[in-house]
Amino acid sequence: MQTVILTPEDVSATYRAGTLTIEASGHEDGVTDIAIVSADAEPVTPPPFRVQGQQSPAVGHFPYQVEATFPVDGDPQEIAIESPNGTLMVSVRSLTSR
């Protein structure tokens, strides 16, 4: 199967004690195994991520909701979500007391 990069309809990000949690949702046709992945092995600022899945013969407009956690250094203010339509910048809500 072929990996497909998706354009999520909604993305939120939360940081707490070294862990970044990203939630994304949307609708897709013929895509399965949808997940949030790091888009770059090297640490860059803002950290890039993408929502991707596997091309499937499934027919229909199916909703998806995915969540992933990543260890990060520091307290990021925003992240980048790469998509076929360009890069979406998402503000990170910090739950760490300053």
PDB file as gemmi writes it, atoms N, CA and C in Angstrom:
CRYST1    1.000    1.000    1.000  90.00  90.00  90.00 P 1                      
ATOM      1  N   MET A   1       0.826  -1.184   0.000  1.00  0.00           N  
ATOM      2  CA  MET A   1       0.000   0.000   0.000  1.00  0.00           C  
ATOM      3  C   MET A   1       0.872   1.250   0.000  1.00  0.00           C  
ATOM      4  N   GLN A   2       0.317   2.304  -0.526  1.00  0.00           N  
ATOM      5  CA  GLN A   2       1.032   3.567  -0.646  1.00  0.00           C  
ATOM      6  C   GLN A   2       0.695   4.491   0.527  1.00  0.00           C  
ATOM      7  N   THR A   3       1.722   5.155   1.081  1.00  0.00           N  
ATOM      8  CA  THR A   3       1.515   6.120   2.159  1.00  0.00           C  
ATOM      9  C   THR A   3       1.010   7.427   1.571  1.00  0.00           C  
ATOM     10  N   VAL A   4      -0.015   7.992   2.209  1.00  0.00           N  
ATOM     11  CA  VAL A   4      -0.644   9.223   1.754  1.00  0.00           C  
ATOM     12  C   VAL A   4      -0.584  10.239   2.892  1.00  0.00           C  
ATOM     13  N   ILE A   5      -0.142  11.463   2.598  1.00  0.00           N  
ATOM     14  CA  ILE A   5      -0.144  12.542   3.587  1.00  0.00           C  
ATOM     15  C   ILE A   5      -1.503  13.230   3.517  1.00  0.00           C  
ATOM     16  N   LEU A   6      -2.133  13.425   4.672  1.00  0.00           N  
ATOM     17  CA  LEU A   6      -3.489  13.959   4.737  1.00  0.00           C  
ATOM     18  C   LEU A   6      -3.510  15.416   5.186  1.00  0.00           C  
ATOM     19  N   THR A   7      -4.643  16.068   4.938  1.00  0.00           N  
ATOM     20  CA  THR A   7      -4.884  17.422   5.420  1.00  0.00           C  
ATOM     21  C   THR A   7      -5.971  17.347   6.488  1.00  0.00           C  
ATOM     22  N   PRO A   8      -5.609  17.399   7.772  1.00  0.00           N  
ATOM     23  CA  PRO A   8      -6.621  17.302   8.828  1.00  0.00           C  
ATOM     24  C   PRO A   8      -7.515  18.538   8.856  1.00  0.00           C  
ATOM     25  N   GLU A   9      -8.753  18.338   9.300  1.00  0.00           N  
ATOM     26  CA  GLU A   9      -9.696  19.449   9.431  1.00  0.00           C  
ATOM     27  C   GLU A   9      -9.498  20.194  10.746  1.00  0.00           C  
ATOM     28  N   ASP A  10      -9.018  19.487  11.773  1.00  0.00           N  
ATOM     29  CA  ASP A  10      -8.818  20.099  13.083  1.00  0.00           C  
ATOM     30  C   ASP A  10      -7.576  19.493  13.733  1.00  0.00           C  
ATOM     31  N   VAL A  11      -6.737  20.346  14.325  1.00  0.00           N  
ATOM     32  CA  VAL A  11      -5.529  19.881  15.011  1.00  0.00           C  
ATOM     33  C   VAL A  11      -5.381  20.670  16.307  1.00  0.00           C  
ATOM     34  N   SER A  12      -5.034  19.973  17.386  1.00  0.00           N  
ATOM     35  CA  SER A  12      -4.708  20.650  18.639  1.00  0.00           C  
ATOM     36  C   SER A  12      -3.447  20.015  19.212  1.00  0.00           C  
ATOM     37  N   ALA A  13      -2.703  20.809  19.980  1.00  0.00           N  
ATOM     38  CA  ALA A  13      -1.452  20.325  20.569  1.00  0.00           C  
ATOM     39  C   ALA A  13      -1.348  20.818  22.006  1.00  0.00           C  
ATOM     40  N   THR A  14      -0.879  19.925  22.878  1.00  0.00           N  
ATOM     41  CA  THR A  14      -0.725  20.229  24.297  1.00  0.00           C  
ATOM     42  C   THR A  14       0.648  19.752  24.753  1.00  0.00           C  
ATOM     43  N   TYR A  15       1.313  20.562  25.582  1.00  0.00           N  
ATOM     44  CA  TYR A  15       2.624  20.199  26.127  1.00  0.00           C  
ATOM     45  C   TYR A  15       2.524  20.096  27.640  1.00  0.00           C  
ATOM     46  N   ARG A  16       3.136  19.031  28.182  1.00  0.00           N  
ATOM     47  CA  ARG A  16       3.222  18.905  29.641  1.00  0.00           C  
ATOM     48  C   ARG A  16       4.430  18.057  30.004  1.00  0.00           C  
ATOM     49  N   ALA A  17       5.325  18.629  30.791  1.00  0.00           N  
ATOM     50  CA  ALA A  17       6.463  17.912  31.380  1.00  0.00           C  
ATOM     51  C   ALA A  17       7.236  17.059  30.376  1.00  0.00           C  
ATOM     52  N   GLY A  18       7.652  17.678  29.275  1.00  0.00           N  
ATOM     53  CA  GLY A  18       8.482  16.973  28.299  1.00  0.00           C  
ATOM     54  C   GLY A  18       7.731  16.143  27.283  1.00  0.00           C  
ATOM     55  N   THR A  19       6.394  16.173  27.323  1.00  0.00           N  
ATOM     56  CA  THR A  19       5.598  15.385  26.385  1.00  0.00           C  
ATOM     57  C   THR A  19       4.648  16.283  25.600  1.00  0.00           C  
ATOM     58  N   LEU A  20       4.695  16.153  24.290  1.00  0.00           N  
ATOM     59  CA  LEU A  20       3.806  16.870  23.387  1.00  0.00           C  
ATOM     60  C   LEU A  20       2.724  15.898  22.928  1.00  0.00           C  
ATOM     61  N   THR A  21       1.463  16.268  23.115  1.00  0.00           N  
ATOM     62  CA  THR A  21       0.340  15.450  22.663  1.00  0.00           C  
ATOM     63  C   THR A  21      -0.358  16.192  21.532  1.00  0.00           C  
ATOM     64  N   ILE A  22      -0.527  15.512  20.402  1.00  0.00           N  
ATOM     65  CA  ILE A  22      -1.178  16.093  19.232  1.00  0.00           C  
ATOM     66  C   ILE A  22      -2.430  15.283  18.933  1.00  0.00           C  
ATOM     67  N   GLU A  23      -3.533  15.979  18.703  1.00  0.00           N  
ATOM     68  CA  GLU A  23      -4.782  15.345  18.290  1.00  0.00           C  
ATOM     69  C   GLU A  23      -5.187  15.937  16.948  1.00  0.00           C  
ATOM     70  N   ALA A  24      -5.624  15.079  16.028  1.00  0.00           N  
ATOM     71  CA  ALA A  24      -6.053  15.534  14.707  1.00  0.00           C  
ATOM     72  C   ALA A  24      -7.299  14.765  14.295  1.00  0.00           C  
ATOM     73  N   SER A  25      -8.162  15.436  13.532  1.00  0.00           N  
ATOM     74  CA  SER A  25      -9.365  14.774  13.041  1.00  0.00           C  
ATOM     75  C   SER A  25      -9.721  15.314  11.668  1.00  0.00           C  
ATOM     76  N   GLY A  26     -10.534  14.540  10.962  1.00  0.00           N  
ATOM     77  CA  GLY A  26     -10.967  14.933   9.636  1.00  0.00           C  
ATOM     78  C   GLY A  26     -11.773  13.822   8.989  1.00  0.00           C  
ATOM     79  N   HIS A  27     -11.876  13.868   7.668  1.00  0.00           N  
ATOM     80  CA  HIS A  27     -12.577  12.854   6.876  1.00  0.00           C  
ATOM     81  C   HIS A  27     -11.700  12.509   5.682  1.00  0.00           C  
ATOM     82  N   GLU A  28     -11.669  11.258   5.307  1.00  0.00           N  
ATOM     83  CA  GLU A  28     -10.868  10.821   4.162  1.00  0.00           C  
ATOM     84  C   GLU A  28     -11.587   9.732   3.388  1.00  0.00           C  
ATOM     85  N   ASP A  29     -11.279   9.638   2.109  1.00  0.00           N  
ATOM     86  CA  ASP A  29     -11.785   8.585   1.234  1.00  0.00           C  
ATOM     87  C   ASP A  29     -10.688   7.567   0.997  1.00  0.00           C  
ATOM     88  N   GLY A  30     -10.944   6.322   1.310  1.00  0.00           N  
ATOM     89  CA  GLY A  30     -10.027   5.247   0.958  1.00  0.00           C  
ATOM     90  C   GLY A  30      -8.664   5.315   1.617  1.00  0.00           C  
ATOM     91  N   VAL A  31      -8.600   5.723   2.880  1.00  0.00           N  
ATOM     92  CA  VAL A  31      -7.332   5.766   3.608  1.00  0.00           C  
ATOM     93  C   VAL A  31      -7.529   5.039   4.940  1.00  0.00           C  
ATOM     94  N   THR A  32      -6.590   4.144   5.281  1.00  0.00           N  
ATOM     95  CA  THR A  32      -6.648   3.405   6.541  1.00  0.00           C  
ATOM     96  C   THR A  32      -5.350   3.602   7.317  1.00  0.00           C  
ATOM     97  N   ASP A  33      -5.286   3.062   8.508  1.00  0.00           N  
ATOM     98  CA  ASP A  33      -4.085   3.118   9.352  1.00  0.00           C  
ATOM     99  C   ASP A  33      -3.570   4.548   9.498  1.00  0.00           C  
ATOM    100  N   ILE A  34      -4.464   5.471   9.806  1.00  0.00           N  
ATOM    101  CA  ILE A  34      -4.106   6.884   9.920  1.00  0.00           C  
ATOM    102  C   ILE A  34      -3.378   7.121  11.243  1.00  0.00           C  
ATOM    103  N   ALA A  35      -2.282   7.891  11.179  1.00  0.00           N  
ATOM    104  CA  ALA A  35      -1.465   8.168  12.361  1.00  0.00           C  
ATOM    105  C   ALA A  35      -0.788   9.525  12.221  1.00  0.00           C  
ATOM    106  N   ILE A  36      -0.364  10.079  13.351  1.00  0.00           N  
ATOM    107  CA  ILE A  36       0.444  11.298  13.374  1.00  0.00           C  
ATOM    108  C   ILE A  36       1.887  10.862  13.530  1.00  0.00           C  
ATOM    109  N   VAL A  37       2.766  11.370  12.674  1.00  0.00           N  
ATOM    110  CA  VAL A  37       4.178  10.994  12.725  1.00  0.00           C  
ATOM    111  C   VAL A  37       5.048  12.241  12.711  1.00  0.00           C  
ATOM    112  N   SER A  38       6.267  12.096  13.222  1.00  0.00           N  
ATOM    113  CA  SER A  38       7.247  13.172  13.150  1.00  0.00           C  
ATOM    114  C   SER A  38       7.720  13.276  11.709  1.00  0.00           C  
ATOM    115  N   ALA A  39       7.785  14.492  11.186  1.00  0.00           N  
ATOM    116  CA  ALA A  39       8.152  14.683   9.791  1.00  0.00           C  
ATOM    117  C   ALA A  39       9.646  14.863   9.589  1.00  0.00           C  
ATOM    118  N   ASP A  40      10.421  14.937  10.674  1.00  0.00           N  
ATOM    119  CA  ASP A  40      11.857  15.166  10.548  1.00  0.00           C  
ATOM    120  C   ASP A  40      12.574  14.453  11.689  1.00  0.00           C  
ATOM    121  N   ALA A  41      13.607  13.713  11.355  1.00  0.00           N  
ATOM    122  CA  ALA A  41      14.368  12.985  12.376  1.00  0.00           C  
ATOM    123  C   ALA A  41      15.251  13.925  13.201  1.00  0.00           C  
ATOM    124  N   GLU A  42      15.628  15.051  12.630  1.00  0.00           N  
ATOM    125  CA  GLU A  42      16.476  16.023  13.321  1.00  0.00           C  
ATOM    126  C   GLU A  42      15.610  17.005  14.112  1.00  0.00           C  
ATOM    127  N   PRO A  43      16.064  17.429  15.286  1.00  0.00           N  
ATOM    128  CA  PRO A  43      15.280  18.415  16.037  1.00  0.00           C  
ATOM    129  C   PRO A  43      15.352  19.788  15.376  1.00  0.00           C  
ATOM    130  N   VAL A  44      14.220  20.320  14.962  1.00  0.00           N  
ATOM    131  CA  VAL A  44      14.136  21.654  14.369  1.00  0.00           C  
ATOM    132  C   VAL A  44      13.014  22.405  15.073  1.00  0.00           C  
ATOM    133  N   THR A  45      13.017  23.721  14.927  1.00  0.00           N  
ATOM    134  CA  THR A  45      12.003  24.558  15.554  1.00  0.00           C  
ATOM    135  C   THR A  45      11.284  25.367  14.492  1.00  0.00           C  
ATOM    136  N   PRO A  46       9.966  25.367  14.462  1.00  0.00           N  
ATOM    137  CA  PRO A  46       9.068  24.528  15.255  1.00  0.00           C  
ATOM    138  C   PRO A  46       9.087  23.088  14.747  1.00  0.00           C  
ATOM    139  N   PRO A  47       8.835  22.128  15.634  1.00  0.00           N  
ATOM    140  CA  PRO A  47       8.898  20.731  15.211  1.00  0.00           C  
ATOM    141  C   PRO A  47       7.821  20.403  14.173  1.00  0.00           C  
ATOM    142  N   PRO A  48       8.214  19.728  13.073  1.00  0.00           N  
ATOM    143  CA  PRO A  48       7.239  19.378  12.036  1.00  0.00           C  
ATOM    144  C   PRO A  48       6.642  17.979  12.249  1.00  0.00           C  
ATOM    145  N   PHE A  49       5.350  17.868  11.972  1.00  0.00           N  
ATOM    146  CA  PHE A  49       4.640  16.595  12.055  1.00  0.00           C  
ATOM    147  C   PHE A  49       3.747  16.470  10.834  1.00  0.00           C  
ATOM    148  N   ARG A  50       3.213  15.266  10.612  1.00  0.00           N  
ATOM    149  CA  ARG A  50       2.239  15.086   9.544  1.00  0.00           C  
ATOM    150  C   ARG A  50       1.253  14.002   9.942  1.00  0.00           C  
ATOM    151  N   VAL A  51       0.069  14.086   9.355  1.00  0.00           N  
ATOM    152  CA  VAL A  51      -0.947  13.053   9.516  1.00  0.00           C  
ATOM    153  C   VAL A  51      -0.912  12.245   8.232  1.00  0.00           C  
ATOM    154  N   GLN A  52      -0.722  10.945   8.362  1.00  0.00           N  
ATOM    155  CA  GLN A  52      -0.621  10.114   7.165  1.00  0.00           C  
ATOM    156  C   GLN A  52      -1.342   8.788   7.360  1.00  0.00           C  
ATOM    157  N   GLY A  53      -1.608   8.124   6.243  1.00  0.00           N  
ATOM    158  CA  GLY A  53      -2.284   6.835   6.273  1.00  0.00           C  
ATOM    159  C   GLY A  53      -1.900   6.020   5.054  1.00  0.00           C  
ATOM    160  N   GLN A  54      -2.520   4.868   4.924  1.00  0.00           N  
ATOM    161  CA  GLN A  54      -2.253   3.964   3.806  1.00  0.00           C  
ATOM    162  C   GLN A  54      -3.427   3.999   2.833  1.00  0.00           C  
ATOM    163  N   GLN A  55      -3.105   4.135   1.539  1.00  0.00           N  
ATOM    164  CA  GLN A  55      -4.136   4.108   0.501  1.00  0.00           C  
ATOM    165  C   GLN A  55      -4.850   2.768   0.555  1.00  0.00           C  
ATOM    166  N   SER A  56      -6.174   2.788   0.441  1.00  0.00           N  
ATOM    167  CA  SER A  56      -6.986   1.581   0.571  1.00  0.00           C  
ATOM    168  C   SER A  56      -8.084   1.596  -0.489  1.00  0.00           C  
ATOM    169  N   PRO A  57      -8.582   0.430  -0.869  1.00  0.00           N  
ATOM    170  CA  PRO A  57      -9.679   0.401  -1.838  1.00  0.00           C  
ATOM    171  C   PRO A  57     -11.044   0.717  -1.214  1.00  0.00           C  
ATOM    172  N   ALA A  58     -11.094   1.025   0.083  1.00  0.00           N  
ATOM    173  CA  ALA A  58     -12.364   1.335   0.747  1.00  0.00           C  
ATOM    174  C   ALA A  58     -13.035   2.531   0.074  1.00  0.00           C  
ATOM    175  N   VAL A  59     -14.344   2.441  -0.104  1.00  0.00           N  
ATOM    176  CA  VAL A  59     -15.104   3.512  -0.738  1.00  0.00           C  
ATOM    177  C   VAL A  59     -15.965   4.181   0.322  1.00  0.00           C  
ATOM    178  N   GLY A  60     -15.945   5.496   0.352  1.00  0.00           N  
ATOM    179  CA  GLY A  60     -16.759   6.232   1.315  1.00  0.00           C  
ATOM    180  C   GLY A  60     -15.970   7.367   1.936  1.00  0.00           C  
ATOM    181  N   HIS A  61     -16.678   8.272   2.559  1.00  0.00           N  
ATOM    182  CA  HIS A  61     -16.079   9.446   3.189  1.00  0.00           C  
ATOM    183  C   HIS A  61     -16.096   9.189   4.693  1.00  0.00           C  
ATOM    184  N   PHE A  62     -14.978   8.677   5.236  1.00  0.00           N  
ATOM    185  CA  PHE A  62     -14.930   8.193   6.608  1.00  0.00           C  
ATOM    186  C   PHE A  62     -14.267   9.196   7.545  1.00  0.00           C  
ATOM    187  N   PRO A  63     -14.840   9.406   8.739  1.00  0.00           N  
ATOM    188  CA  PRO A  63     -14.203  10.284   9.720  1.00  0.00           C  
ATOM    189  C   PRO A  63     -13.031   9.578  10.395  1.00  0.00           C  
ATOM    190  N   TYR A  64     -12.068  10.366  10.847  1.00  0.00           N  
ATOM    191  CA  TYR A  64     -10.972   9.813  11.641  1.00  0.00           C  
ATOM    192  C   TYR A  64     -10.640  10.777  12.768  1.00  0.00           C  
ATOM    193  N   GLN A  65     -10.110  10.223  13.844  1.00  0.00           N  
ATOM    194  CA  GLN A  65      -9.597  11.004  14.961  1.00  0.00           C  
ATOM    195  C   GLN A  65      -8.397  10.249  15.497  1.00  0.00           C  
ATOM    196  N   VAL A  66      -7.234  10.899  15.506  1.00  0.00           N  
ATOM    197  CA  VAL A  66      -6.005  10.251  15.949  1.00  0.00           C  
ATOM    198  C   VAL A  66      -5.315  11.116  16.996  1.00  0.00           C  
ATOM    199  N   GLU A  67      -4.528  10.454  17.835  1.00  0.00           N  
ATOM    200  CA  GLU A  67      -3.760  11.134  18.878  1.00  0.00           C  
ATOM    201  C   GLU A  67      -2.395  10.474  18.960  1.00  0.00           C  
ATOM    202  N   ALA A  68      -1.370  11.279  19.199  1.00  0.00           N  
ATOM    203  CA  ALA A  68      -0.020  10.742  19.367  1.00  0.00           C  
ATOM    204  C   ALA A  68       0.729  11.602  20.373  1.00  0.00           C  
ATOM    205  N   THR A  69       1.685  10.990  21.071  1.00  0.00           N  
ATOM    206  CA  THR A  69       2.530  11.730  22.005  1.00  0.00           C  
ATOM    207  C   THR A  69       3.985  11.596  21.578  1.00  0.00           C  
ATOM    208  N   PHE A  70       4.739  12.662  21.807  1.00  0.00           N  
ATOM    209  CA  PHE A  70       6.145  12.708  21.428  1.00  0.00           C  
ATOM    210  C   PHE A  70       6.941  13.361  22.551  1.00  0.00           C  
ATOM    211  N   PRO A  71       8.126  12.826  22.872  1.00  0.00           N  
ATOM    212  CA  PRO A  71       8.993  13.516  23.825  1.00  0.00           C  
ATOM    213  C   PRO A  71       9.619  14.727  23.127  1.00  0.00           C  
ATOM    214  N   VAL A  72       9.642  15.862  23.795  1.00  0.00           N  
ATOM    215  CA  VAL A  72      10.260  17.063  23.226  1.00  0.00           C  
ATOM    216  C   VAL A  72      11.076  17.772  24.296  1.00  0.00           C  
ATOM    217  N   ASP A  73      12.111  18.460  23.850  1.00  0.00           N  
ATOM    218  CA  ASP A  73      12.909  19.292  24.744  1.00  0.00           C  
ATOM    219  C   ASP A  73      12.278  20.674  24.796  1.00  0.00           C  
ATOM    220  N   GLY A  74      12.269  21.265  25.948  1.00  0.00           N  
ATOM    221  CA  GLY A  74      11.737  22.613  26.068  1.00  0.00           C  
ATOM    222  C   GLY A  74      10.222  22.632  26.059  1.00  0.00           C  
ATOM    223  N   ASP A  75       9.680  23.829  25.930  1.00  0.00           N  
ATOM    224  CA  ASP A  75       8.239  24.063  25.958  1.00  0.00           C  
ATOM    225  C   ASP A  75       7.864  24.736  24.641  1.00  0.00           C  
ATOM    226  N   PRO A  76       7.554  23.962  23.583  1.00  0.00           N  
ATOM    227  CA  PRO A  76       7.314  24.563  22.267  1.00  0.00           C  
ATOM    228  C   PRO A  76       6.083  25.468  22.271  1.00  0.00           C  
ATOM    229  N   GLN A  77       6.178  26.577  21.575  1.00  0.00           N  
ATOM    230  CA  GLN A  77       5.058  27.512  21.456  1.00  0.00           C  
ATOM    231  C   GLN A  77       4.126  27.127  20.313  1.00  0.00           C  
ATOM    232  N   GLU A  78       4.710  26.505  19.270  1.00  0.00           N  
ATOM    233  CA  GLU A  78       3.911  26.068  18.130  1.00  0.00           C  
ATOM    234  C   GLU A  78       4.588  24.898  17.434  1.00  0.00           C  
ATOM    235  N   ILE A  79       3.798  24.178  16.642  1.00  0.00           N  
ATOM    236  CA  ILE A  79       4.307  23.077  15.834  1.00  0.00           C  
ATOM    237  C   ILE A  79       3.842  23.295  14.403  1.00  0.00           C  
ATOM    238  N   ALA A  80       4.485  22.597  13.485  1.00  0.00           N  
ATOM    239  CA  ALA A  80       4.109  22.662  12.073  1.00  0.00           C  
ATOM    240  C   ALA A  80       3.489  21.329  11.672  1.00  0.00           C  
ATOM    241  N   ILE A  81       2.340  21.382  11.013  1.00  0.00           N  
ATOM    242  CA  ILE A  81       1.701  20.194  10.457  1.00  0.00           C  
ATOM    243  C   ILE A  81       1.831  20.291   8.945  1.00  0.00           C  
ATOM    244  N   GLU A  82       2.631  19.395   8.364  1.00  0.00           N  
ATOM    245  CA  GLU A  82       2.833  19.393   6.916  1.00  0.00           C  
ATOM    246  C   GLU A  82       1.671  18.675   6.249  1.00  0.00           C  
ATOM    247  N   SER A  83       1.178  19.243   5.144  1.00  0.00           N  
ATOM    248  CA  SER A  83       0.080  18.624   4.407  1.00  0.00           C  
ATOM    249  C   SER A  83       0.258  18.907   2.919  1.00  0.00           C  
ATOM    250  N   PRO A  84      -0.509  18.238   2.069  1.00  0.00           N  
ATOM    251  CA  PRO A  84      -0.421  18.515   0.632  1.00  0.00           C  
ATOM    252  C   PRO A  84      -0.798  19.956   0.292  1.00  0.00           C  
ATOM    253  N   ASN A  85      -1.550  20.628   1.170  1.00  0.00           N  
ATOM    254  CA  ASN A  85      -1.976  22.008   0.931  1.00  0.00           C  
ATOM    255  C   ASN A  85      -1.028  23.037   1.534  1.00  0.00           C  
ATOM    256  N   GLY A  86       0.108  22.598   2.056  1.00  0.00           N  
ATOM    257  CA  GLY A  86       1.053  23.509   2.680  1.00  0.00           C  
ATOM    258  C   GLY A  86       1.218  23.195   4.156  1.00  0.00           C  
ATOM    259  N   THR A  87       1.902  24.079   4.860  1.00  0.00           N  
ATOM    260  CA  THR A  87       2.190  23.867   6.275  1.00  0.00           C  
ATOM    261  C   THR A  87       1.211  24.650   7.136  1.00  0.00           C  
ATOM    262  N   LEU A  88       0.615  23.966   8.102  1.00  0.00           N  
ATOM    263  CA  LEU A  88      -0.302  24.575   9.048  1.00  0.00           C  
ATOM    264  C   LEU A  88       0.437  24.766  10.369  1.00  0.00           C  
ATOM    265  N   MET A  89       0.478  25.992  10.870  1.00  0.00           N  
ATOM    266  CA  MET A  89       1.105  26.267  12.155  1.00  0.00           C  
ATOM    267  C   MET A  89       0.037  26.150  13.246  1.00  0.00           C  
ATOM    268  N   VAL A  90       0.350  25.360  14.291  1.00  0.00           N  
ATOM    269  CA  VAL A  90      -0.599  25.095  15.373  1.00  0.00           C  
ATOM    270  C   VAL A  90       0.014  25.563  16.691  1.00  0.00           C  
ATOM    271  N   SER A  91      -0.696  26.409  17.422  1.00  0.00           N  
ATOM    272  CA  SER A  91      -0.241  26.850  18.743  1.00  0.00           C  
ATOM    273  C   SER A  91      -0.315  25.687  19.717  1.00  0.00           C  
ATOM    274  N   VAL A  92       0.673  25.624  20.608  1.00  0.00           N  
ATOM    275  CA  VAL A  92       0.727  24.558  21.605  1.00  0.00           C  
ATOM    276  C   VAL A  92       0.242  25.116  22.939  1.00  0.00           C  
ATOM    277  N   ARG A  93      -0.719  24.443  23.532  1.00  0.00           N  
ATOM    278  CA  ARG A  93      -1.219  24.822  24.851  1.00  0.00           C  
ATOM    279  C   ARG A  93      -0.320  24.173  25.894  1.00  0.00           C  
ATOM    280  N   SER A  94       0.314  24.989  26.721  1.00  0.00           N  
ATOM    281  CA  SER A  94       1.223  24.475  27.741  1.00  0.00           C  
ATOM    282  C   SER A  94       0.474  24.228  29.044  1.00  0.00           C  
ATOM    283  N   LEU A  95       0.638  23.020  29.587  1.00  0.00           N  
ATOM    284  CA  LEU A  95       0.052  22.671  30.879  1.00  0.00           C  
ATOM    285  C   LEU A  95       1.120  22.645  31.966  1.00  0.00           C  
ATOM    286  N   THR A  96       2.326  23.121  31.634  1.00  0.00           N  
ATOM    287  CA  THR A  96       3.435  23.166  32.573  1.00  0.00           C  
ATOM    288  C   THR A  96       3.447  24.534  33.241  1.00  0.00           C  
ATOM    289  N   SER A  97       3.514  24.563  34.562  1.00  0.00           N  
ATOM    290  CA  SER A  97       3.558  25.845  35.264  1.00  0.00           C  
ATOM    291  C   SER A  97       4.890  26.521  34.994  1.00  0.00           C  
ATOM    292  N   ARG A  98       4.837  27.820  34.831  1.00  0.00           N  
ATOM    293  CA  ARG A  98       6.049  28.583  34.499  1.00  0.00           C  
ATOM    294  C   ARG A  98       6.505  29.395  35.665  1.00  0.00           C  
TER     295      ARG A  98                                                      
END                                                                             
